């Protein structure tokens, strides 16, 4: 049943076309007949006019013309999509490079803050040692004063017992002095060690501060450099989007968001999807090469293009 109803429809168009062609031919003949009787110059003019006259006669052929137009549009859409992907990938690249630099600067700033804290702690510890040395020096002076006092008292003792007792006090204070001197030496040693450490870390700190300055100016340069480039690309991306219908842009944006590498439009590479590397069936590949439909990868959903589109774009 379907076959029989289909057939008349299929034949009707060519018959119409034929009719149109016939009228066209008749008109052409008329024109030609007219032209024969005229000069060559006039004939040329007539030919130009003829082109215009012929136009209405071509009307029935418009259906195939429209079909061609639709195909070109899909091809153009694919080209626009591929082009858009190239632009957006460039923008991604710029943003990644710029995204890593602030992190490096941040790392350096953190390291510098850590070093400064460490140096501050060492300085405080050093101050503690200096304070202790001062205390021990005071203690020595006090012991020396006591010794002098005991020795003076020994001049006026009434018996040996008192004298011996004072001698023991003097001996004790002398031991205290020795102990304090020992401690002072220890503190001085620690102080010396801290001093070396502080110098060492201050050198490291200075190096890091220099690194930071370099990185910061590098970052400023890159930001200034890439900002213009990025803005130009964003403008180009927006202009390109105008050629693509909303539905496709939405799909493109969604695929790009879900894809780790931001690729929504990929090329066929060695019979496989350039995004997920799954094999593409031969029939699918054929359809892709025809540029008559927008075909997505059945595994990852990315829009697929062949090198024909890429060549057309470049
Ligand atoms: Zn895929």
Boltz pocket constraint, residues with backbone or C-beta under 6 A from the ligand:
constraints:
  - pocket:
      binder: B
      contacts: [[A, 273], [A, 274], [A, 275], [A, 276], [A, 277], [A, 278], [A, 297], [A, 298], [A, 299], [A, 300], [A, 301], [A, 302]]
      max_distance: 6.0
